[in-house]
């Protein structure tokens, strides 16, 4: 098993949400909550790091009940495109996709009859009303709005674009966009039915290391927990990348460590209790 041989000295831990921090009921279990609060009490910064918009992450920040402390004041949204300071109530870092990339992905997805989505902190926007777009809005607990002149709307700039559809169509579009946008955008599948497009080099890994630098924390004291492809950058770039037992085989292979239990059986709590606290 890929588990530590000794206690790990960490000062900041990033947690993906779905299938990592959250169980299949989309909740943080009592044992995991207690372990995270104990870590924060030790002075370890706890950072929720998700592809969701800020408002889609806030309910889980509240559930941890540490947002009022220095250790719980930050969150990372849009797969690393923004860092939000809860005490200042504003973004302290933000990066947006180039408008030409947004419009290119929109054109290619529309050509294939696939919806595409952009976000602000509270709302999901799409060029059409579709079950796929509404599913993402419901999953993220955000407002949903159809924008008639979507191409012009994209001039406002957005941190990421998502194309939700059937897994086969998502895979086909991913392969196409990876070739066409190589070196300009990072294109990946976060769930079989979600294709995500980000600026090249902007990801969860870069964001957590940027925040560590802001806080004066050495990269050697960074840790991240995740399960899927949009977690890859932080699992690779943090000193201690920890894959969930229920994670993709590829993700477990690239990580330094793997939890002994899955997201439904307190995999995070078990790891923190044994090797961090």
DAWO-V785409 format. One record per backbone hydrogen bond with DSSP energy under -0.5 kcal/mol. CO is the residue of the C=O (numbers start at 1). NH is the residue of the N-H. Records with the same first field share a line. If there is no record, write none. Layout:
CO=NH, NH
This chain:
1=3
2=258
8=10
11=45
12=223
13=47
14=225
15=49
16=21
17=20, 22
23=26
27=23, 29
29=33
30=34
31=35
32=36
33=37
34=38
35=39
36=40
37=41
38=42
39=44
40=43
45=13, 47
47=15
48=76
50=79, 80
52=78
53=56, 57
54=57, 58
55=59
57=60, 61
58=62
59=63
60=64
61=65, 66
62=65
66=69, 72
69=72
70=73
71=46
73=86
74=48
75=84
76=50
77=80, 81, 82
78=81
81=95
82=77
83=92, 93
84=75, 86
85=89, 90
90=85
93=83
98=101, 102
99=103
100=104
101=105
102=106
103=107
104=108
105=109
106=110
107=111
108=112
109=114
110=113
116=127
117=162
118=125
121=55
122=143
123=120
124=145
125=118
126=147
128=130
130=134
131=135
132=136
133=137
134=138
135=139
136=140
137=141, 142
143=124
145=126
146=148
147=150
148=150
149=153
150=154
152=155
153=156
154=157
158=97
160=119
161=197
162=117, 164
163=195
166=170
167=171
168=172
169=173
170=174
171=175
172=176
173=177
174=178
175=179
176=180
177=181
179=182
181=184, 185
184=200
185=187
186=198
188=190, 196
191=194
193=165
194=190, 191, 196
195=163
196=188
197=161
198=186
199=202
201=203
203=207
204=208
205=209
206=210
207=211
208=212
209=213
210=214
211=215
212=216, 217
213=216
216=218
218=221
219=222, 239
221=11, 12
222=240
223=14
224=242
225=16
226=244
227=248
228=231
229=232
231=235
232=236
233=237
234=238
239=241
240=224, 242
241=243, 256, 257
242=226
243=259
244=247
248=252
249=253
250=254
251=255
257=243
261=245
262=265, 267
266=270
267=271
268=272
269=273
270=274
271=275
272=276, 277
275=8
